[in-house]
Structures are given as C-alpha cells and as structure tokens.
Amino acid sequence: ADRDISSRAALNLGWRKATEATDHILAKLPNSNIEACAYLDALGLMGDPKAIPVLREYAERKLLSRRRSAVEALWNLGDIEGLQ
C-alpha cells in the first residue's frame, strides 16, 4: 500500500511539473523496486534536466520496464544524445 501511495504521489508531482521534488525522487530511486518505473516516469514529466544523468543510467539497464520508462523520460526531456 505504501508503494502504491508513493508511486501515485510521484506521478502526481510529475504531472504538476513540481521540479522541487526532483531531488527527493532521485534519492528514493536507488532503493525502489516496484515503484521505480513510476519514479522514472515522474522525472520525465517534471522536465528537470538535473535528472538526465540518472535517467541515462536506467536507460541502459537490462530490465525492460525500467529501461522503457527511462527512455521515455529522456524523450520527454529532449535528451537526444542520451537516447542514442
């Protein structure tokens, strides 16, 4: 239940473009499991370029769901270099 709440809260912040939450979500990301995709999606929605290095790292991972979320986030941020 806490993971669901955390995921929904992150996505809500993303939709609101609440870039002040970027650091908080970046800090939670390494210890996340199920909610990782929601965090990555939220970072892409927020539009804060500060998240690009972490998103690039996740875009290279083997787990398809996280890789997809990270690539979509990079696309939302306009990071053409990171998409290559």
Solvent accessible surface area in square Angstrom, and as a share of the most:
residue,aa,sasa,rsa
1,A,106,0.82
2,D,113,0.59
3,R,115,0.42
4,D,79,0.41
5,I,100,0.51
6,S,28,0.18
7,S,20,0.13
8,R,154,0.56
9,A,49,0.38
10,A,4,0.03
11,L,41,0.20
12,N,69,0.35
13,L,43,0.21
14,G,0,0.00
15,W,166,0.58
16,R,152,0.56
17,K,123,0.52
18,A,6,0.05
19,T,59,0.34
20,E,143,0.64
21,A,11,0.09
22,T,0,0.00
23,D,83,0.43
24,H,114,0.51
25,I,3,0.02
26,L,29,0.15
27,A,71,0.55
28,K,78,0.33
29,L,2,0.01
30,P,97,0.61
31,N,140,0.72
32,S,18,0.12
33,N,82,0.42
34,I,122,0.62
35,E,19,0.09
36,A,1,0.01
37,C,29,0.18
38,A,14,0.11
39,Y,4,0.01
40,L,0,0.00
41,D,35,0.18
42,A,0,0.00
43,L,1,0.00
44,G,2,0.02
45,L,47,0.23
46,M,5,0.02
47,G,36,0.35
48,D,20,0.10
49,P,90,0.56
50,K,105,0.44
51,A,0,0.00
52,I,31,0.16
53,P,90,0.57
54,V,45,0.26
55,L,0,0.00
56,R,79,0.29
57,E,96,0.43
58,Y,12,0.04
59,A,15,0.12
60,E,147,0.66
61,R,96,0.35
62,K,189,0.80
63,L,98,0.49
64,L,117,0.58
65,S,53,0.34
66,R,41,0.15
67,R,85,0.31
68,R,115,0.42
69,S,0,0.00
70,A,0,0.00
71,V,62,0.36
72,E,82,0.37
73,A,1,0.01
74,L,0,0.00
75,W,165,0.58
76,N,74,0.38
77,L,33,0.16
78,G,49,0.47
79,D,13,0.07
80,I,100,0.51
81,E,125,0.56
82,G,19,0.18
83,L,54,0.27
84,Q,178,0.79
